Amino acid sequence: MPAIMTGTWEGENCMKVRLLASASAAAFILLSGTALAQTASSQTAQDSDASASSDAQDRSGAGTGANDIIVTATRRNERLQDVPLSVTAFSQADLTEKGIVGYEGLAQNTPGVVINKPTANFNNFTARGIATNGYGANLQGTVAIYIDELPISANGNSTIIDPNLFDVERVEFLRGPQGTLFGSGSLAGAVRIITKKPDLTKFDVAGLADLGLTGSDSFRQRYNAMVNVPLVADQLALRVVGFYRHEEGYLDNIGTGVHNSNTLKDWGGRAALLWEPTDRLAVKLLASYEDSYPEDSSLTAPQLGREKRISDRPDIFSGKLAIYNGTLDYQFNGAHLTSSTTVSRFNQKFFVDLANTFAFTVPFRLDASAYDKLFVQEARLVSDPGGRFDWVVGGFYYYKRRDVDYAYRSSDTYLTARGFTGLPNDTYQWFGAHAISHELAGFGELTYRFADDVWLTGGLRYGSTDAQAFTEDWGYNSNYLAAALNPLYTGPLAVTEVVPATGDKVSANKLSYKISASYKPSSSLTTYATVATGFRTPIVNARAGLASVVDPSDIVIPYGANSDKIVNYEVGLKGSWLNGKLTANLAAYLIDWTDIQVQANRVSDSVQFATNIGGARSRGFEFEITAVPTSGLTIGVNGSINDAKVTKLTPQEAAISGAVLRARLASPHFQGSAYARYALDLGNGTQGWVAANVAHVGSFPGLFEYVAGKPGVVNPTYDYTDTYNNVTLNAGITRGKLSATAYVENLFDDHSVTYVHPEAFLASRYGTLRPRTVGIRLGYNL
């Protein structure tokens, strides 16, 4: 092991621990001491107690009840209890209290959902078992991810940035297809991150600092701040948010010799300007930016030991996301108009070491830089509530251009040792490509209320999608791989110019529908039955028609994959009893998935491509139950039981995909979590609380069992994730404007495998839980 990875626990490491301990001690002394109590009037203390009690009541579901949360999953403001969908909603208080700063926390607290996260900036959700593997290279995700009105989800081998979740209004996780209101990509669900808009009435400031220590020497720092400034009373306000994260890594890369190599640096912010000149008109302008740079991948190689990985160089998956949005709201007599226009730029690096394709005997790496330009326009008109009919009607347009520069590289040392010449540098293949895709759709939903307790909803979305790929008129190729695999080859490589090409344009016209019947036998109970559909856009393989230079008899890359489709049959119940002290959301579903888009890998040269196979079926049951058995105590459990298997497959489809009939999809049979929180009044305006959360995820296969193109040959990368439990403890106090929370994440330091990468070119292919992390969160809210 290189010297950089050895040493004693002194110097810098001791300083990190002292800093964390000092911050913790200072915070709790400040909050629990008597100085503030002596200066606070009794009335202020009473007000603070009432406010804290109200906040706790909102979080716990007591009083108004958890199902009284207002969500906009149906594009109108509705109580969660009345929405005929499976929706889990998180307020900012929920996120902060549970330490949810990214997608992992959302998945662990949402029934029926797992996160496939090989490393920072790679985030693919699986909902209700609809996934063939956790990576989905070249495939559109099955769960759409939105920041406000912008869909940010992309293909599986693209970075999907992990956005900051500070100062959000709420996060909604909609399960089941959302094709009528959210379009393609919402095949199995949609995540909506809704940021807070400026407050026109008051000046406000908030801050949150999170300091943690992973293991003995990995220091985690997260800083967030917000300021809200009314510029013109009741008419114009500005809200600015800034954040910075420096999270030292916890893996040692024995190939590069770097200790704690997977350090993450992430920073950015957003500014929103809200203008409401009249009671009817509101205009919001928003600009946001996030720069996320992990210094290495978080995938591990367990055979090398705990928290170890290996690559010839760091694997870099970074992203820079800029969003510019203008939203206009106008209240007509009887209906509300919303028009949202978004322009976005997303630059990413996909630098990966592929040398394990040839057992590290041949240097083989890819530096791909991608540049996305997006334009999204949506306009919708929503009826005012109160009549027999509720309706939504709207239009949607989406444009995306992705330019990618590909540089396949060897190494100068290897080229010299083999006597390979003829290249300008260590890059043996260099070319550019771009793809353009469009989506244009009209959508609507209509609800008819037969009575106050019975209503029927129907929704339609009809749209066209198309995609086309182009190879640029520059660059070169060579016979490097073929030469490297031939021990007798030496001398100059054969270099050829890249020929520009225009790929086939694939398009589809798709109709999605939803029919839902709802019945409220009482004011606190809602039942529903729903049939809904969803689809994904067709996929173009950028290297369609390409034969392998390593093995000409291997598969020729097909043109792409057609749209796939699911039909979701669901019945559900949402109830609240005992004045909100007991709430339950239950749902049972059956999903038919046809023409499944799958990822395949050509064996000889690791070229990825997309294609279609027959069908699958997913059946399951989801539950969320919250109880407040006594004052201050909240207990919650949620979970999902799921069975998802391939049910339709031809021999040809089996051969090209590696699947077999009855093969499990990449989803656990059981997943869930349990949460308990106890709050108490400590006196002098101070509130205290303790909480525990246990998340459980069952084992599931990371991919299909057999090698694509080689029926019956077991894929050497075939493996299962581990069944694991992740335990988190929190204890906090709140005093007026200040709060402090001490926490322990992954209490038992579980090292379970949570993700299996399906491709052989990586030597480090397993994602694991972050090791035990202890820390403190310090908050201020004016």
C-alpha positions in Angstrom: 0.0 0.0 0.0 1.4 3.4 -0.9 2.8 5.5 2.0 0.1 8.1 1.5 -2.4 5.6 2.8 -0.6 5.0 6.1 0.2 7.1 9.2 -1.1 7.8 12.7 -4.2 9.3 13.9 -2.6 12.6 14.7 -2.3 16.2 13.4 -5.0 17.0 10.9 -7.2 14.1 12.0 -7.2 15.1 15.7 -7.9 18.7 14.6 -11.0 17.5 12.7 -12.3 15.6 15.8 -11.6 18.6 18.0 -13.4 20.9 15.6 -16.5 18.7 15.6 -16.5 18.2 19.3 -16.0 21.9 20.0 -18.9 22.8 17.6 -21.2 20.3 19.3 -20.3 21.4 22.8 -20.7 25.1 22.0 -24.0 24.6 20.4 -25.6 22.6 23.2 -24.2 25.0 25.9 -25.6 27.9 24.0 -29.0 26.4 23.6 -29.4 24.8 27.1 -27.7 27.5 29.1 -29.5 30.1 31.2 -28.2 33.2 29.5 -30.9 33.3 26.9 -33.5 32.3 29.4 -32.7 35.3 31.6 -33.0 37.7 28.7 -36.1 36.2 27.2 -39.5 37.5 28.6 -42.0 34.9 29.7 -44.3 35.9 26.9 -41.5 35.3 24.3 -40.9 31.9 25.9 -44.6 31.1 25.6 -44.7 32.2 22.0 -41.6 30.1 21.3 -43.2 27.1 23.0 -46.4 27.5 21.0 -44.5 27.8 17.8 -42.3 24.8 18.5 -45.4 22.8 19.5 -47.1 23.8 16.3 -44.1 22.7 14.2 -43.9 19.4 16.0 -47.6 18.9 15.5 -47.3 19.5 11.8 -44.5 17.0 11.5 -46.1 14.4 13.6 -49.5 14.4 12.0 -51.3 15.4 15.1 -53.9 18.1 15.1 -54.5 18.7 11.4 -53.2 15.3 10.4 -50.4 14.2 8.1 -52.9 13.7 5.3 -53.8 17.4 5.4 -50.5 18.3 3.7 -51.2 20.2 0.6 -49.5 18.8 -2.6 -49.7 19.7 -6.3 -49.2 16.2 -7.7 -52.3 16.7 -9.8 -51.2 20.2 -10.9 -53.7 21.8 -8.5 -53.5 22.4 -4.7 -55.1 19.4 -3.0 -55.0 17.7 0.3 -52.7 14.6 0.2 -55.6 12.5 1.5 -57.8 13.4 -1.5 -55.3 12.7 -4.2 -56.0 9.3 -5.9 -52.3 8.5 -6.2 -49.6 7.0 -4.0 -47.7 10.1 -2.9 -45.1 10.6 -0.2 -44.5 14.2 0.7 -41.5 15.7 2.6 -41.6 19.2 4.1 -38.4 21.1 4.8 -38.8 20.3 8.5 -38.9 16.6 7.6 -35.8 16.9 5.5 -33.8 18.8 8.0 -34.9 16.7 11.0 -34.1 13.4 9.3 -30.9 14.7 7.7 -32.2 14.1 4.2 -29.8 16.1 1.9 -30.1 13.9 -1.3 -31.8 11.1 -3.1 -30.6 8.3 -0.6 -32.7 9.8 2.2 -35.7 10.2 0.0 -35.5 6.5 -1.1 -35.0 5.2 2.4 -38.2 6.9 3.6 -40.5 6.2 0.6 -42.2 2.9 0.3 -41.6 0.9 -2.9 -38.5 2.9 -3.9 -34.8 2.1 -3.9 -31.9 4.3 -5.1 -29.3 3.0 -7.4 -26.3 5.2 -6.7 -23.0 3.8 -7.7 -21.3 7.1 -7.0 -22.0 10.8 -6.6 -24.0 12.3 -9.5 -25.3 8.9 -10.6 -28.8 8.6 -9.4 -31.5 6.2 -10.7 -34.6 5.4 -8.8 -36.4 2.2 -9.0 -40.1 2.3 -8.1 -42.4 -0.7 -7.9 -39.9 -3.0 -9.4 -39.7 -1.4 -12.8 -36.0 -1.8 -13.6 -33.8 -4.4 -15.4 -30.7 -3.2 -13.7 -29.7 -0.2 -11.5 -27.6 1.5 -14.1 -29.7 1.6 -17.3 -26.9 2.7 -19.7 -28.4 4.4 -22.8 -31.9 4.2 -21.3 -34.2 6.9 -20.1 -34.9 6.6 -16.4 -38.1 4.9 -15.3 -38.7 7.6 -12.6 -38.8 11.3 -13.8 -37.0 13.8 -11.6 -38.1 17.4 -11.7 -36.7 20.6 -10.1 -39.7 22.8 -10.1 -40.9 22.6 -13.8 -37.6 21.2 -15.3 -37.2 17.5 -15.9 -33.5 16.8 -15.1 -33.6 13.0 -15.5 -31.5 11.6 -18.3 -30.1 8.4 -19.7 -28.5 5.9 -17.2 -24.9 6.5 -18.4 -25.3 10.2 -17.9 -24.6 12.0 -14.7 -27.8 13.1 -12.9 -26.8 15.7 -10.4 -27.8 15.4 -6.8 -29.5 18.8 -6.2 -29.3 20.6 -2.9 -32.5 20.1 -0.7 -32.2 23.2 1.5 -35.0 25.8 1.5 -37.5 23.7 -0.5 -41.2 24.0 -0.1 -41.5 20.2 -0.2 -40.5 17.1 -2.1 -43.2 14.9 -3.6 -42.5 11.3 -4.6 -45.4 10.1 -6.9 -45.4 6.3 -7.4 -47.0 4.6 -10.4 -47.0 6.0 -14.0 -47.5 9.8 -14.3 -47.7 9.9 -18.1 -50.8 12.1 -18.4 -49.4 15.1 -16.4 -45.6 14.5 -16.5 -45.0 12.9 -19.9 -42.3 10.4 -20.9 -39.8 9.1 -18.4 -42.4 8.9 -15.6 -42.9 5.3 -16.4 -43.0 4.2 -12.7 -43.2 7.5 -10.9 -42.0 11.1 -10.6 -39.9 13.0 -8.0 -40.8 16.7 -7.7 -38.4 19.0 -5.9 -40.4 22.3 -5.3 -38.3 25.2 -4.1 -39.7 28.0 -1.9 -40.8 31.1 -3.6 -40.0 34.6 -2.1 -42.1 35.9 0.7 -43.5 39.3 -0.1 -44.4 40.2 3.5 -41.3 39.8 5.7 -37.5 39.8 5.9 -36.2 36.4 6.7 -32.9 34.7 7.2 -32.0 31.0 7.7 -28.9 29.0 7.9 -27.9 25.3 8.4 -24.5 23.9 9.0 -23.8 20.2 9.2 -20.4 19.0 10.4 -19.8 15.2 10.5 -17.0 12.7 10.8 -16.9 9.5 8.9 -14.7 6.8 10.3 -11.6 8.3 12.0 -10.5 10.9 9.5 -13.1 11.8 6.9 -14.5 15.2 7.7 -17.9 16.2 6.1 -18.9 19.9 5.9 -22.2 21.2 4.6 -23.2 24.8 4.8 -26.5 26.4 3.7 -27.9 29.9 3.9 -31.0 31.8 2.8 -32.1 35.4 2.9 -35.5 36.8 1.9 -35.9 40.5 1.2 -39.1 42.3 0.4 -38.2 45.0 -2.0 -41.6 46.6 -2.4 -44.1 45.9 0.3 -46.5 43.1 -0.7 -45.5 43.3 -4.4 -41.8 42.5 -5.0 -39.4 40.2 -3.1 -36.0 38.5 -3.6 -35.0 35.2 -2.1 -31.4 34.0 -2.4 -30.0 30.6 -1.3 -26.4 29.6 -1.2 -24.7 26.3 -0.3 -21.3 24.6 -0.1 -20.4 21.0 0.6 -17.0 19.5 1.1 -17.3 15.9 2.0 -14.0 14.1 2.3 -13.9 10.6 0.9 -13.8 7.3 2.7 -12.3 5.0 0.1 -8.7 4.3 -0.6 -7.8 3.8 -4.3 -4.9 1.4 -4.3 -4.3 2.0 -8.1 -3.8 5.8 -7.8 -2.4 5.7 -4.2 -4.9 8.2 -2.9 -6.3 8.0 0.6 -10.0 8.9 1.0 -10.1 9.4 -2.8 -13.8 9.9 -3.3 -14.0 13.4 -1.9 -17.0 15.5 -3.1 -16.9 19.2 -3.6 -20.3 20.8 -4.4 -21.4 24.4 -4.4 -24.0 26.7 -5.9 -27.1 28.7 -5.2 -30.3 30.1 -6.6 -32.0 33.5 -6.7 -35.8 34.0 -7.2 -37.5 37.3 -7.8 -41.3 37.4 -7.3 -43.5 40.2 -8.5 -47.2 40.4 -7.7 -48.5 43.8 -9.0 -52.1 42.7 -8.5 -54.1 40.0 -6.7 -54.4 38.2 -10.0 -51.0 38.4 -11.5 -47.7 36.9 -10.3 -44.4 36.6 -12.1 -41.4 34.7 -10.8 -37.9 34.7 -12.2 -35.5 32.1 -11.0 -31.8 31.4 -11.7 -29.9 28.5 -10.1 -26.5 26.9 -10.5 -24.8 23.9 -9.0 -21.3 22.7 -9.6 -20.7 19.1 -8.3 -17.3 17.6 -8.5 -16.5 14.2 -7.0 -12.7 13.6 -7.2 -13.2 9.8 -7.7 -15.9 7.2 -7.9 -17.4 5.6 -4.8 -17.6 2.1 -6.3 -15.6 -0.4 -4.3 -13.8 -3.8 -5.0 -14.6 -5.9 -1.9 -12.0 -8.5 -2.8 -9.4 -5.9 -2.0 -10.7 -5.3 1.5 -13.1 -2.9 3.1 -13.3 0.6 1.7 -10.9 -0.2 -1.2 -11.2 0.5 -4.9 -8.8 0.2 -7.8 -8.4 2.1 -11.1 -5.4 3.3 -13.1 -6.6 6.9 -12.6 -9.6 8.5 -10.8 -13.0 8.0 -12.4 -14.6 11.5 -12.7 -18.4 12.0 -12.9 -18.9 15.7 -12.5 -21.8 18.0 -13.4 -22.5 21.7 -13.7 -26.2 22.6 -13.9 -27.6 26.0 -14.7 -31.3 26.7 -14.8 -33.1 29.9 -15.8 -36.9 29.9 -15.4 -39.7 32.4 -15.8 -43.2 31.5 -14.5 -46.3 33.6 -15.0 -49.5 32.9 -12.9 -52.7 34.6 -13.7 -56.0 34.2 -11.9 -59.0 34.4 -14.3 -62.6 34.3 -13.1 -63.0 30.5 -12.6 -59.5 29.3 -13.7 -55.8 29.7 -13.0 -53.2 30.0 -15.8 -49.6 29.0 -15.3 -47.0 29.4 -18.0 -43.5 28.2 -17.3 -40.5 28.7 -19.6 -37.1 27.1 -18.7 -33.7 27.2 -20.3 -31.1 24.9 -18.9 -27.4 24.1 -19.5 -25.8 21.0 -18.1 -22.1 20.2 -18.7 -20.7 16.9 -17.4 -17.6 14.9 -17.4 -17.7 11.1 -17.8 -14.1 10.0 -17.3 -13.9 6.3 -16.6 -11.1 3.7 -16.6 -12.1 0.8 -18.8 -8.9 -1.3 -18.4 -10.6 -4.1 -16.5 -12.1 -5.1 -19.9 -8.7 -6.7 -20.6 -7.7 -7.4 -17.0 -5.6 -4.3 -16.9 -3.2 -5.7 -19.5 -4.1 -3.0 -22.0 -4.6 0.7 -21.0 -8.2 1.6 -22.0 -10.0 4.6 -20.8 -12.7 7.0 -21.9 -12.8 10.8 -21.4 -16.3 11.9 -22.5 -17.4 15.5 -22.1 -21.1 16.2 -22.7 -22.9 19.5 -23.1 -26.6 19.7 -22.8 -28.9 22.5 -23.9 -32.6 22.2 -22.9 -35.7 24.3 -23.5 -38.9 23.4 -21.8 -42.2 25.2 -22.1 -45.4 24.3 -20.4 -48.7 26.2 -20.1 -51.7 24.9 -18.2 -55.1 26.2 -17.2 -56.6 24.8 -14.0 -60.2 25.3 -13.0 -61.0 26.8 -9.6 -62.4 24.3 -7.1 -65.9 24.1 -5.8 -68.0 22.9 -8.7 -69.1 19.5 -10.1 -66.3 19.6 -12.6 -62.6 20.1 -12.0 -60.3 20.2 -15.0 -56.8 20.7 -16.1 -55.7 21.4 -19.7 -52.3 22.2 -21.0 -49.5 21.9 -23.5 -45.9 20.9 -23.2 -42.8 21.3 -25.4 -39.3 19.9 -24.7 -36.1 20.3 -26.7 -32.8 18.8 -25.9 -29.5 18.8 -27.7 -26.6 16.9 -26.3 -23.1 17.3 -27.7 -20.5 14.7 -26.7 -16.7 14.7 -27.3 -15.3 11.2 -27.0 -11.6 10.6 -26.4 -10.6 6.9 -26.0 -7.1 6.9 -24.5 -4.2 4.6 -23.9 -1.0 5.7 -22.1 2.3 7.1 -23.4 4.2 4.5 -21.5 2.3 1.6 -23.0 2.5 3.1 -26.6 6.2 3.5 -26.3 6.7 0.0 -24.8 4.8 -1.6 -27.7 6.4 0.5 -30.4 3.0 1.9 -31.4 3.3 5.2 -33.4 1.2 7.3 -35.6 -1.0 8.9 -32.9 -0.7 12.6 -32.0 -0.9 11.7 -28.3 -2.2 8.9 -26.1 -5.7 9.3 -27.6 -6.3 6.4 -30.1 -9.9 7.4 -31.0 -11.3 10.9 -31.0 -14.6 12.0 -32.4 -17.7 14.0 -31.6 -21.4 13.3 -31.8 -24.6 15.0 -31.0 -28.2 14.0 -30.5 -31.4 16.0 -30.7 -34.7 15.1 -29.2 -38.1 16.7 -29.0 -41.3 16.1 -27.2 -44.6 17.9 -28.0 -47.7 17.1 -26.1 -51.2 18.2 -25.1 -52.7 16.9 -21.9 -55.8 17.2 -19.8 -57.7 15.8 -16.8 -61.3 16.0 -16.0 -63.0 15.2 -12.6 -66.7 14.9 -12.2 -68.1 14.9 -8.7 -71.3 12.9 -8.5 -71.5 14.0 -4.9 -69.1 15.4 -2.3 -68.0 11.9 -1.5 -67.9 10.3 -5.0 -65.9 11.5 -8.0 -64.5 10.1 -11.2 -61.3 11.4 -12.9 -60.1 10.8 -16.4 -56.9 12.0 -18.0 -55.3 11.9 -21.4 -51.9 13.0 -22.8 -51.2 12.8 -26.5 -47.8 13.7 -27.8 -45.1 13.0 -30.3 -41.4 12.3 -29.5 -38.4 12.0 -31.8 -34.7 11.5 -31.5 -31.8 11.5 -33.9 -28.1 11.2 -33.5 -25.3 12.6 -35.7 -21.5 11.9 -35.9 -19.5 15.1 -36.4 -17.1 15.7 -39.4 -13.9 15.7 -37.4 -11.8 13.2 -35.4 -10.0 9.9 -36.1 -10.0 6.2 -35.3 -7.3 3.6 -35.2 -6.7 -0.1 -34.8 -5.3 0.3 -31.3 -7.4 -2.3 -29.5 -6.9 -5.0 -32.2 -3.1 -4.2 -32.3 -2.8 -4.2 -28.5 -4.5 -7.7 -28.3 -2.0 -9.0 -30.9 1.3 -9.7 -29.1 3.2 -9.7 -32.5 1.9 -6.3 -33.6 4.4 -3.4 -33.5 5.1 -0.2 -35.4 2.7 2.4 -36.7 -1.1 2.1 -36.0 -3.5 2.4 -38.9 -5.3 5.8 -38.4 -8.4 6.7 -40.3 -10.6 9.8 -40.4 -14.0 9.6 -38.8 -16.7 9.8 -41.5 -19.6 12.1 -40.6 -22.9 10.3 -40.4 -26.6 11.1 -39.8 -28.4 8.4 -37.9 -32.0 7.3 -38.5 -34.6 9.5 -36.9 -36.8 7.5 -34.6 -40.2 8.9 -33.6 -43.3 7.9 -31.9 -46.8 9.2 -31.3 -48.0 8.2 -27.9 -51.3 8.3 -26.0 -51.3 8.0 -22.2 -54.4 7.7 -20.1 -55.6 7.5 -16.6 -59.0 6.6 -15.1 -59.6 6.9 -11.4 -62.7 6.5 -9.2 -62.7 7.8 -5.7 -65.1 7.4 -2.8 -65.0 9.0 0.7 -67.2 7.0 3.1 -66.3 9.6 5.7 -64.4 12.9 5.9 -61.3 11.2 7.2 -61.2 8.2 4.7 -60.6 8.2 1.0 -60.6 5.1 -1.2 -59.7 4.9 -4.9 -59.2 2.6 -7.9 -56.9 3.7 -10.8 -55.8 2.5 -14.1 -52.9 4.5 -15.6 -50.3 4.2 -18.3 -46.8 5.5 -18.9 -44.0 5.2 -21.6 -40.5 6.1 -22.4 -39.2 7.8 -25.5 -37.5 5.7 -28.2 -33.7 5.4 -27.9 -31.2 5.9 -30.7 -27.9 4.0 -30.4 -25.2 6.5 -31.3 -23.0 3.8 -32.8 -25.8 1.9 -34.7 -24.5 -0.4 -37.4 -21.0 -0.5 -35.9 -19.2 -3.9 -36.1 -16.5 -4.9 -33.6 -12.9 -4.4 -34.6 -11.9 -6.8 -31.9 -14.3 -9.6 -33.0 -16.1 -9.1 -36.3 -18.4 -12.0 -35.5 -19.8 -10.2 -32.4 -23.2 -8.4 -32.4 -23.6 -5.5 -34.8 -25.0 -2.6 -32.9 -28.7 -2.2 -33.7 -30.4 1.1 -34.5 -31.9 1.6 -31.1 -35.0 0.8 -29.0 -38.7 1.6 -29.5 -40.8 3.1 -26.7 -41.9 0.7 -23.9 -45.1 1.0 -22.0 -46.7 0.0 -18.7 -50.3 -0.3 -17.5 -50.7 0.2 -13.8 -53.8 -1.2 -12.0 -54.1 0.2 -8.5 -56.5 0.3 -5.5 -55.7 2.4 -2.5 -57.0 3.8 0.8 -56.0 6.9 2.7 -57.3 7.4 6.2 -57.0 9.6 9.3 -58.5 8.7 12.7 -58.5 9.9 16.3 -58.2 13.5 15.3 -55.2 12.8 13.2 -53.4 10.7 15.8 -53.5 7.7 13.4 -53.0 7.9 9.7 -52.6 5.3 7.0 -52.0 5.2 3.3 -52.3 1.8 1.6 -52.0 0.8 -2.0 -52.0 -2.5 -4.0 -50.9 -2.6 -7.6 -50.4 -4.8 -10.6 -48.2 -3.6 -13.5 -47.9 -5.0 -17.0 -44.7 -3.8 -18.7 -44.3 -4.5 -22.5 -41.6 -3.9 -25.1 -39.1 -3.4 -22.3 -36.2 -1.2 -23.1 -33.0 -3.0 -21.9 -29.3 -2.3 -21.9 -27.0 -4.7 -23.6 -23.2 -4.8 -23.8 -21.2 -6.1 -26.6 -18.7 -8.6 -25.1 -15.7 -8.0 -27.3 -15.3 -4.2 -26.9 -17.8 -3.2 -24.1 -19.8 -1.0 -26.5 -23.2 -0.4 -24.9 -26.5 -0.4 -26.8 -30.2 -0.3 -26.2 -32.8 -2.8 -27.5 -36.3 -4.1 -26.7 -37.5 -7.4 -25.2 -40.9 -8.9 -24.5 -42.7 -8.2 -21.2 -42.7 -8.3 -17.4 -45.2 -8.1 -14.5 -44.9 -6.4 -11.2 -47.2 -7.0 -8.3 -47.0 -5.3 -4.9 -48.5 -3.7 -1.8 -47.3 -0.4 -0.2 -48.1 1.0 3.2 -47.5 4.2 5.3 -48.7 4.3 8.8 -48.2 7.1 11.4 -49.4 7.1 15.0 -49.2 9.6 17.8 -50.0 7.3 20.8 -49.2 10.0 23.4 -48.3 13.6 23.5 -44.9 14.1 22.0 -44.4 10.6 20.7 -44.7 9.9 17.0 -44.2 6.4 15.4 -44.2 5.7 11.7 -43.7 2.7 9.5 -43.7 2.4 5.7 -42.8 -0.4 3.3 -43.4 -2.3 0.2 -43.8 -6.0 -0.8 -43.0 -6.5 -4.4 -42.7 -9.4 -6.9 -41.4 -8.4 -10.4 -40.5 -10.9 -13.1 -40.0 -11.3 -16.8 -43.1 -13.0 -18.2 -42.8 -12.8 -22.0 -39.6 -13.4 -23.9 -38.6 -14.9 -27.3 -35.4 -17.0 -27.7 -34.0 -14.1 -29.8 -34.7 -11.6 -27.1 -33.2 -13.8 -24.5 -30.0 -14.1 -26.5 -29.5 -10.4 -27.0 -30.4 -9.3 -23.5 -29.2 -12.1 -21.2 -32.7 -12.5 -19.7 -34.7 -15.6 -19.2 -38.4 -16.2 -18.5 -39.2 -15.7 -14.8 -36.0 -13.7 -14.3 -36.3 -11.3 -11.3 -36.2 -7.6 -12.1 -33.7 -5.4 -10.2 -35.9 -4.8 -7.1 -36.1 -6.2 -3.6 -39.0 -8.3 -2.4 -39.3 -6.1 0.7 -38.2 -2.6 1.4 -39.3 -0.3 4.2 -38.4 1.9 7.2 -39.6 2.6 10.7 -39.3 5.9 12.5 -39.9 7.0 16.1 -39.6 10.5 17.6 -40.2 11.8 21.1 -40.4 15.5 21.9 -40.6 17.1 25.3 -40.6 20.6 26.8 -37.3 21.3 28.6 -38.6 24.6 30.0 -37.4 28.2 29.5 -38.6 28.1 25.9 -36.4 25.1 25.0 -37.8 22.0 23.2 -35.9 18.7 23.1 -36.4 15.6 21.0 -34.9 12.3 20.1 -35.5 10.1 17.1 -34.5 6.9 15.5 -34.9 5.6 11.9 -34.3 2.1 10.6 -34.3 1.5 6.9 -34.4 -2.0 5.5 -33.8 -3.1 1.9 -33.9 -6.7 0.8 -31.4 -8.3 -1.6 -32.0 -8.1 -5.4 -30.1 -9.0 -8.6 -28.0 -6.2 -10.2 -28.6 -7.4 -13.7 -29.8 -10.3 -15.9 -28.0 -13.6 -15.3 -26.5 -14.4 -18.8 -24.1 -12.7 -21.1 -25.9 -10.6 -23.8 -25.3 -12.4 -27.1 -24.2 -15.7 -25.5 -27.2 -17.6 -24.3 -26.6 -19.9 -21.4 -23.2 -18.3 -20.5 -23.4 -16.9 -17.0 -22.4 -13.2 -16.9 -19.3 -12.9 -14.8 -20.7 -9.6 -13.4 -23.9 -11.2 -12.3 -24.5 -10.7 -8.6 -27.0 -9.7 -5.9 -27.0 -6.7 -3.5 -27.0 -7.5 0.2 -30.0 -7.3 2.5 -29.2 -4.5 4.9 -30.5 -2.3 7.7 -29.4 1.3 8.0 -29.9 2.8 11.5 -29.8 6.5 12.1 -30.2 8.2 15.5 -30.9 11.9 16.1 -31.2 14.1 19.2 -31.9 17.8 19.1 -32.9 20.9 21.0 -34.6 24.0 19.7 -34.6 27.4 21.5 -36.3 30.3 19.7 -34.5 30.9 16.5 -31.7 28.4 17.1 -31.6 24.6 16.9 -28.9 21.9 17.2 -29.1 18.2 16.3 -26.6 15.5 17.1 -26.8 12.5 14.9 -25.3 9.1 14.1 -25.8 7.7 10.6 -25.2 4.0 9.9 -25.0 3.3 13.6 -23.7 -0.2 13.3 -21.2 0.7 10.6 -22.9 -1.7 8.1 -20.8 -2.3 5.0 -23.5 -4.0 2.9 -23.5 -3.9 -0.9 -26.3 -1.6 -2.0 -25.6 -1.6 -5.7 -24.0 -3.9 -8.3 -22.6 -2.4 -11.5 -23.6 -4.6 -14.5 -20.5 -3.9 -16.7 -17.2 -5.8 -16.7 -15.0 -2.9 -17.7 -15.0 -1.7 -14.1 -12.7 -3.5 -11.6 -14.6 -1.7 -8.7 -18.2 -2.5 -9.3 -20.0 -2.4 -5.9 -21.7 0.5 -4.1 -21.8 0.3 -0.3 -23.3 2.3 2.5 -21.3 5.2 3.7 -19.5 4.1 6.9 -20.7 5.3 10.3 -20.8 9.0 10.5 -21.3 11.1 13.6 -22.0 14.8 13.5 -24.1 17.9 14.4 -26.4 20.1 12.5 -26.7 23.7 13.7 -29.6 25.8 12.5 -30.9 29.4 12.6 -34.3 30.5 11.4 -35.4 34.1 11.9 
